[in-house]
Amino acid sequence: MVVNIDDDFNFLVRKISKSSGIILTGYRDTYLRRRIDLRMKIVGADNYATYSGLLEKNRSEMKEVINSLTVNVTEFMRDKTPFMFFREEILPDIMERKKKSRSNIVRFWSAACSYGEEPYSIGICSKEVLPEDWSVSIYATDIDEKCLKGASRGIYSKEQLKNMDPSITRKYFEPAGEDFKVRSIQKLLIRFQRHDLTSEPPISKHFDAVFCRNVMIYFNENQKIKMLNDFYNSLSDGGYLIVGKSETLPVEIRELFTPVSVKEKVFKKV
Ligand SMILES: C[S@@+](CC[C@H](N)C(=O)[O-])C[C@H]1O[C@@H](n2cnc3c(N)ncnc32)[C@H](O)[C@@H]1O
């Protein structure tokens, strides 16, 4: 009998996709193989068919493999300089534009927000820069419900707050036992919501900026193009797109966004 590894792999991916509800066809093949191979090594399965059979019987391994596909690593003010750029360049520009249109409402989308460090960072920077009476609303979305649950609790360890100036930590967090809790989450107007970037329509609001950092690396070219088109439609004219430090925009959509800072991976809707 001829064994077709690709068929077995595709069957396995479909099985994981069905169980998780994550449309894995948009993810890079090499990424999926790397993650699945790692799980197989851990449980001692030496081919995709065996691992498929194992997933059938073992629900906890199914959870493990799904978890391993959604890498949740994140940080407050991740990479620091893009958030400095946000404070020093992007927010003042948004403020000027809003003043011209006599508006004081600013909207952001943190797409693939993980445990909330990114949307809270956006909120804190905005509160620091924008006038007191301005309203800031942040949509924070992720495919992973456990992240969203953690994010809406808003509790972080001292280690997780290490990138932040102590005065900022004191201002925006209150002690919660050994940890720190975001002071009045409501005041920061962050809405946490499940959203799958591969299969759901964009959240259509006139966003002033969309942060989508460190998730595009897992997607294949078609999925990237679909997602960036969605962001284009979600942004207001001249709105900003901020992607991860190691991410690049596919050539196909480069006419939709113009670079503002190549170093910080900041683009503007054309
Ligand atoms: C590495 S974290 C990035 C978090 C944050 N943006 C940052 O840069 O620190 C990647 C996040 O993407 C989420 N994710 C993966 N696939 C997704 C999808 N199809 N739709 C929405 N979020 C997804 C994961 O659940 C994870 O929380």
The ligand as an SDF file (V2000), in Angstrom:
LIG
                    3D

 27 29  0  0  0  0  0  0  0  0999 V2000
    1.8370   35.9890   19.0680 C   0  0  0  0  0  0  0  0  0  0  0  0
    0.2370   36.5610   19.5540 S   0  0  0  0  0  0  0  0  0  0  0  0
    0.3460   38.2750   19.1660 C   0  0  0  0  0  0  0  0  0  0  0  0
   -0.2630   39.1460   20.2280 C   0  0  0  0  0  0  0  0  0  0  0  0
   -0.0640   40.6480   20.0300 C   0  0  0  0  0  0  0  0  0  0  0  0
   -0.6710   41.1090   18.8240 N   0  0  0  0  0  0  0  0  0  0  0  0
    1.4020   41.0050   20.0550 C   0  0  0  0  0  0  0  0  0  0  0  0
    1.9700   41.3610   19.0340 O   0  0  0  0  0  0  0  0  0  0  0  0
    2.0160   40.8990   21.1200 O   0  0  0  0  0  0  0  0  0  0  0  0
   -0.7610   35.8870   18.2310 C   0  0  0  0  0  0  0  0  0  0  0  0
   -2.2410   35.8760   18.5440 C   0  0  0  0  0  0  0  0  0  0  0  0
   -2.9540   35.6300   17.3330 O   0  0  0  0  0  0  0  0  0  0  0  0
   -4.1090   34.9080   17.6480 C   0  0  0  0  0  0  0  0  0  0  0  0
   -4.6250   34.2850   16.4280 N   0  0  0  0  0  0  0  0  0  0  0  0
   -4.1240   33.2210   15.7460 C   0  0  0  0  0  0  0  0  0  0  0  0
   -4.8920   32.9430   14.6800 N   0  0  0  0  0  0  0  0  0  0  0  0
   -5.8870   33.8710   14.6720 C   0  0  0  0  0  0  0  0  0  0  0  0
   -6.9950   34.1120   13.8210 C   0  0  0  0  0  0  0  0  0  0  0  0
   -7.2320   33.3450   12.7730 N   0  0  0  0  0  0  0  0  0  0  0  0
   -7.8210   35.1580   14.1140 N   0  0  0  0  0  0  0  0  0  0  0  0
   -7.6080   35.9440   15.1980 C   0  0  0  0  0  0  0  0  0  0  0  0
   -6.5690   35.7540   16.0480 N   0  0  0  0  0  0  0  0  0  0  0  0
   -5.7200   34.7310   15.7900 C   0  0  0  0  0  0  0  0  0  0  0  0
   -3.6290   33.9170   18.6920 C   0  0  0  0  0  0  0  0  0  0  0  0
   -4.7090   33.4010   19.4490 O   0  0  0  0  0  0  0  0  0  0  0  0
   -2.6670   34.7790   19.5040 C   0  0  0  0  0  0  0  0  0  0  0  0
   -3.2870   35.3240   20.6380 O   0  0  0  0  0  0  0  0  0  0  0  0
  1  2  1  0
  2  3  1  0
  2 10  1  0
  3  4  1  0
  4  5  1  0
  5  6  1  0
  5  7  1  0
  7  8  2  0
  7  9  1  0
 10 11  1  0
 11 12  1  0
 11 26  1  0
 12 13  1  0
 13 14  1  0
 13 24  1  0
 14 15  1  0
 14 23  1  0
 15 16  2  0
 16 17  1  0
 17 18  1  0
 17 23  2  0
 18 19  1  0
 18 20  2  0
 20 21  1  0
 21 22  2  0
 22 23  1  0
 24 25  1  0
 24 26  1  0
 26 27  1  0
M  CHG  2   2   1   9  -1
M  END
$$$$
